[in-house]
């Protein structure tokens, strides 16, 4: 994987080009700037996790 030094700001996040093993360039999120939402609900995100489920720390429904 080859990550470019180029950074682009998009709504709520900084993204960067990355060349993956398939030889194609893709966009990846490098940093979150704003709140995150899933299915219309606020969620707190973890930037790194051992599992896919671990990427979401909690959502607003967990607090009830």
N, CA, C and O atoms as a GROMACS GRO file, in nm:
protein
  256
    1UNK      N    1   0.085  -0.117   0.000
    1UNK     CA    2   0.000   0.000   0.000
    1UNK      C    3   0.090   0.123   0.000
    1UNK      O    4   0.186   0.132   0.077
    2UNK      N    5   0.059   0.216  -0.086
    2UNK     CA    6   0.135   0.341  -0.100
    2UNK      C    7   0.041   0.459  -0.076
    2UNK      O    8  -0.052   0.481  -0.153
    3UNK      N    9   0.066   0.534   0.032
    3UNK     CA   10  -0.020   0.649   0.065
    3UNK      C   11   0.049   0.776   0.019
    3UNK      O   12   0.164   0.802   0.054
    4UNK      N   13  -0.021   0.855  -0.058
    4UNK     CA   14   0.029   0.983  -0.107
    4UNK      C   15   0.035   1.084   0.007
    4UNK      O   16  -0.038   1.072   0.105
    5UNK      N   17   0.122   1.184  -0.006
    5UNK     CA   18   0.128   1.294   0.091
    5UNK      C   19   0.019   1.397   0.066
    5UNK      O   20  -0.002   1.486   0.148
    6UNK      N   21  -0.051   1.388  -0.047
    6UNK     CA   22  -0.159   1.479  -0.082
    6UNK      C   23  -0.274   1.462   0.017
    6UNK      O   24  -0.312   1.350   0.048
    7UNK      N   25  -0.329   1.573   0.066
    7UNK     CA   26  -0.446   1.571   0.154
    7UNK      C   27  -0.552   1.662   0.094
    7UNK      O   28  -0.522   1.773   0.050
    8UNK      N   29  -0.676   1.616   0.094
    8UNK     CA   30  -0.789   1.691   0.043
    8UNK      C   31  -0.893   1.697   0.154
    8UNK      O   32  -0.923   1.596   0.217
    9UNK      N   33  -0.948   1.817   0.177
    9UNK     CA   34  -1.055   1.829   0.275
    9UNK      C   35  -1.188   1.808   0.206
    9UNK      O   36  -1.216   1.869   0.103
   10UNK      N   37  -1.270   1.720   0.262
   10UNK     CA   38  -1.406   1.700   0.218
   10UNK      C   39  -1.495   1.722   0.340
   10UNK      O   40  -1.443   1.733   0.450
   11UNK      N   41  -1.623   1.728   0.325
   11UNK     CA   42  -1.712   1.758   0.437
   11UNK      C   43  -1.682   1.670   0.558
   11UNK      O   44  -1.716   1.552   0.559
   12UNK      N   45  -1.616   1.728   0.658
   12UNK     CA   46  -1.593   1.659   0.784
   12UNK      C   47  -1.472   1.568   0.792
   12UNK      O   48  -1.452   1.502   0.894
   13UNK      N   49  -1.391   1.561   0.686
   13UNK     CA   50  -1.277   1.469   0.690
   13UNK      C   51  -1.167   1.513   0.592
   13UNK      O   52  -1.191   1.583   0.494
   14UNK      N   53  -1.046   1.468   0.624
   14UNK     CA   54  -0.935   1.482   0.532
   14UNK      C   55  -0.912   1.346   0.466
   14UNK      O   56  -0.905   1.244   0.534
   15UNK      N   57  -0.901   1.347   0.334
   15UNK     CA   58  -0.880   1.223   0.260
   15UNK      C   59  -0.747   1.228   0.186
   15UNK      O   60  -0.692   1.335   0.161
   16UNK      N   61  -0.696   1.110   0.153
   16UNK     CA   62  -0.569   1.100   0.081
   16UNK      C   63  -0.577   0.987  -0.021
   16UNK      O   64  -0.646   0.888   0.002
   17UNK      N   65  -0.506   1.001  -0.133
   17UNK     CA   66  -0.499   0.892  -0.229
   17UNK      C   67  -0.410   0.779  -0.175
   17UNK      O   68  -0.307   0.806  -0.113
   18UNK      N   69  -0.449   0.656  -0.199
   18UNK     CA   70  -0.368   0.540  -0.160
   18UNK      C   71  -0.371   0.439  -0.275
   18UNK      O   72  -0.476   0.412  -0.333
   19UNK      N   73  -0.255   0.385  -0.305
   19UNK     CA   74  -0.245   0.281  -0.408
   19UNK      C   75  -0.246   0.146  -0.338
   19UNK      O   76  -0.157   0.115  -0.259
   20UNK      N   77  -0.348   0.066  -0.368
   20UNK     CA   78  -0.364  -0.064  -0.303
   20UNK      C   79  -0.299  -0.175  -0.385
   20UNK      O   80  -0.247  -0.151  -0.494
   21UNK      N   81  -0.304  -0.295  -0.330
   21UNK     CA   82  -0.240  -0.409  -0.395
   21UNK      C   83  -0.295  -0.439  -0.533
   21UNK      O   84  -0.228  -0.503  -0.614
   22UNK      N   85  -0.418  -0.393  -0.561
   22UNK     CA   86  -0.476  -0.417  -0.693
   22UNK      C   87  -0.418  -0.324  -0.800
   22UNK      O   88  -0.452  -0.335  -0.918
   23UNK      N   89  -0.327  -0.231  -0.757
   23UNK     CA   90  -0.263  -0.139  -0.849
   23UNK      C   91  -0.343  -0.014  -0.878
   23UNK      O   92  -0.297   0.075  -0.949
   24UNK      N   93  -0.463  -0.005  -0.822
   24UNK     CA   94  -0.550   0.110  -0.845
   24UNK      C   95  -0.540   0.207  -0.728
   24UNK      O   96  -0.510   0.168  -0.615
   25UNK      N   97  -0.566   0.334  -0.756
   25UNK     CA   98  -0.566   0.438  -0.653
   25UNK      C   99  -0.707   0.454  -0.599
   25UNK      O  100  -0.804   0.454  -0.674
   26UNK      N  101  -0.718   0.467  -0.466
   26UNK     CA  102  -0.845   0.483  -0.396
   26UNK      C  103  -0.831   0.600  -0.298
   26UNK      O  104  -0.719   0.641  -0.267
   27UNK      N  105  -0.943   0.653  -0.251
   27UNK     CA  106  -0.941   0.754  -0.146
   27UNK      C  107  -0.958   0.686  -0.011
   27UNK      O  108  -1.038   0.593   0.002
   28UNK      N  109  -0.882   0.731   0.089
   28UNK     CA  110  -0.901   0.686   0.226
   28UNK      C  111  -0.912   0.807   0.317
   28UNK      O  112  -0.856   0.912   0.289
   29UNK      N  113  -0.985   0.792   0.426
   29UNK     CA  114  -0.997   0.899   0.525
   29UNK      C  115  -0.875   0.896   0.615
   29UNK      O  116  -0.840   0.792   0.671
   30UNK      N  117  -0.810   1.011   0.628
   30UNK     CA  118  -0.691   1.021   0.712
   30UNK      C  119  -0.723   1.084   0.848
   30UNK      O  120  -0.655   1.056   0.946
   31UNK      N  121  -0.826   1.168   0.854
   31UNK     CA  122  -0.859   1.237   0.978
   31UNK      C  123  -1.004   1.286   0.972
   31UNK      O  124  -1.049   1.338   0.870
   32UNK      N  125  -1.076   1.269   1.083
   32UNK     CA  126  -1.212   1.320   1.093
   32UNK      C  127  -1.209   1.459   1.154
   32UNK      O  128  -1.135   1.483   1.249
   33UNK      N  129  -1.289   1.549   1.100
   33UNK     CA  130  -1.294   1.687   1.147
   33UNK      C  131  -1.425   1.717   1.219
   33UNK      O  132  -1.429   1.805   1.305
   34UNK      N  133  -1.530   1.645   1.187
   34UNK     CA  134  -1.664   1.676   1.236
   34UNK      C  135  -1.730   1.551   1.292
   34UNK      O  136  -1.668   1.445   1.298
   35UNK      N  137  -1.856   1.563   1.333
   35UNK     CA  138  -1.932   1.450   1.382
   35UNK      C  139  -1.953   1.346   1.273
   35UNK      O  140  -1.950   1.378   1.154
   36UNK      N  141  -1.975   1.221   1.316
   36UNK     CA  142  -2.000   1.111   1.223
   36UNK      C  143  -2.140   1.057   1.247
   36UNK      O  144  -2.189   1.055   1.360
   37UNK      N  145  -2.204   1.013   1.139
   37UNK     CA  146  -2.340   0.961   1.146
   37UNK      C  147  -2.351   0.832   1.068
   37UNK      O  148  -2.288   0.815   0.964
   38UNK      N  149  -2.433   0.740   1.120
   38UNK     CA  150  -2.461   0.615   1.050
   38UNK      C  151  -2.612   0.595   1.055
   38UNK      O  152  -2.671   0.596   1.162
   39UNK      N  153  -2.673   0.577   0.940
   39UNK     CA  154  -2.819   0.562   0.930
   39UNK      C  155  -2.892   0.677   0.998
   39UNK      O  156  -2.997   0.657   1.059
   40UNK      N  157  -2.836   0.799   0.987
   40UNK     CA  158  -2.899   0.917   1.042
   40UNK      C  159  -2.876   0.940   1.190
   40UNK      O  160  -2.926   1.038   1.246
   41UNK      N  161  -2.801   0.852   1.256
   41UNK     CA  162  -2.775   0.863   1.399
   41UNK      C  163  -2.629   0.896   1.425
   41UNK      O  164  -2.540   0.844   1.358
   42UNK      N  165  -2.605   0.985   1.523
   42UNK     CA  166  -2.469   1.021   1.562
   42UNK      C  167  -2.396   0.899   1.616
   42UNK      O  168  -2.452   0.822   1.694
   43UNK      N  169  -2.271   0.881   1.575
   43UNK     CA  170  -2.185   0.774   1.629
   43UNK      C  171  -2.047   0.832   1.660
   43UNK      O  172  -2.000   0.923   1.593
   44UNK      N  173  -1.985   0.776   1.763
   44UNK     CA  174  -1.845   0.807   1.791
   44UNK      C  175  -1.763   0.698   1.724
   44UNK      O  176  -1.795   0.580   1.732
   45UNK      N  177  -1.656   0.741   1.658
   45UNK     CA  178  -1.574   0.645   1.584
   45UNK      C  179  -1.435   0.633   1.643
   45UNK      O  180  -1.382   0.728   1.701
   46UNK      N  181  -1.378   0.517   1.628
   46UNK     CA  182  -1.241   0.487   1.666
   46UNK      C  183  -1.161   0.481   1.535
   46UNK      O  184  -1.204   0.414   1.441
   47UNK      N  185  -1.049   0.548   1.527
   47UNK     CA  186  -0.974   0.550   1.401
   47UNK      C  187  -0.910   0.417   1.367
   47UNK      O  188  -0.887   0.388   1.250
   48UNK      N  189  -0.881   0.335   1.469
   48UNK     CA  190  -0.818   0.205   1.448
   48UNK      C  191  -0.886   0.104   1.540
   48UNK      O  192  -0.916   0.135   1.655
   49UNK      N  193  -0.909  -0.017   1.490
   49UNK     CA  194  -0.968  -0.123   1.571
   49UNK      C  195  -0.924  -0.259   1.519
   49UNK      O  196  -0.884  -0.272   1.403
   50UNK      N  197  -0.930  -0.358   1.604
   50UNK     CA  198  -0.896  -0.495   1.564
   50UNK      C  199  -1.008  -0.562   1.487
   50UNK      O  200  -0.985  -0.659   1.415
   51UNK      N  201  -1.131  -0.510   1.502
   51UNK     CA  202  -1.246  -0.565   1.431
   51UNK      C  203  -1.324  -0.451   1.364
   51UNK      O  204  -1.308  -0.335   1.402
   52UNK      N  205  -1.406  -0.484   1.268
   52UNK     CA  206  -1.491  -0.384   1.203
   52UNK      C  207  -1.587  -0.321   1.303
   52UNK      O  208  -1.607  -0.200   1.302
   53UNK      N  209  -1.646  -0.402   1.390
   53UNK     CA  210  -1.738  -0.351   1.491
   53UNK      C  211  -1.669  -0.256   1.588
   53UNK      O  212  -1.733  -0.166   1.642
   54UNK      N  213  -1.540  -0.275   1.612
   54UNK     CA  214  -1.466  -0.190   1.703
   54UNK      C  215  -1.443  -0.049   1.652
   54UNK      O  216  -1.400   0.038   1.727
   55UNK      N  217  -1.470  -0.024   1.525
   55UNK     CA  218  -1.452   0.109   1.468
   55UNK      C  219  -1.558   0.208   1.516
   55UNK      O  220  -1.538   0.329   1.511
   56UNK      N  221  -1.672   0.155   1.563
   56UNK     CA  222  -1.777   0.241   1.617
   56UNK      C  223  -1.780   0.223   1.768
   56UNK      O  224  -1.808   0.114   1.817
   57UNK      N  225  -1.749   0.331   1.842
   57UNK     CA  226  -1.742   0.325   1.988
   57UNK      C  227  -1.880   0.318   2.050
   57UNK      O  228  -1.905   0.234   2.137
   58UNK      N  229  -1.971   0.406   2.007
   58UNK     CA  230  -2.108   0.404   2.056
   58UNK      C  231  -2.192   0.490   1.965
   58UNK      O  232  -2.140   0.569   1.887
   59UNK      N  233  -2.323   0.474   1.977
   59UNK     CA  234  -2.413   0.565   1.907
   59UNK      C  235  -2.511   0.622   2.007
   59UNK      O  236  -2.513   0.580   2.123
   60UNK      N  237  -2.592   0.716   1.965
   60UNK     CA  238  -2.682   0.785   2.058
   60UNK      C  239  -2.783   0.691   2.121
   60UNK      O  240  -2.829   0.718   2.232
   61UNK      N  241  -2.819   0.580   2.055
   61UNK     CA  242  -2.915   0.486   2.109
   61UNK      C  243  -2.856   0.407   2.226
   61UNK      O  244  -2.932   0.357   2.309
   62UNK      N  245  -2.722   0.393   2.235
   62UNK     CA  246  -2.658   0.321   2.343
   62UNK      C  247  -2.672   0.394   2.476
   62UNK      O  248  -2.658   0.332   2.582
   63UNK      N  249  -2.698   0.524   2.473
   63UNK     CA  250  -2.703   0.604   2.595
   63UNK      C  251  -2.838   0.595   2.665
   63UNK      O  252  -2.850   0.640   2.778
   64UNK      N  253  -2.938   0.539   2.601
   64UNK     CA  254  -3.073   0.534   2.660
   64UNK      C  255  -3.084   0.419   2.757
   64UNK      O  256  -3.189   0.398   2.817
   0.00000   0.00000   0.00000
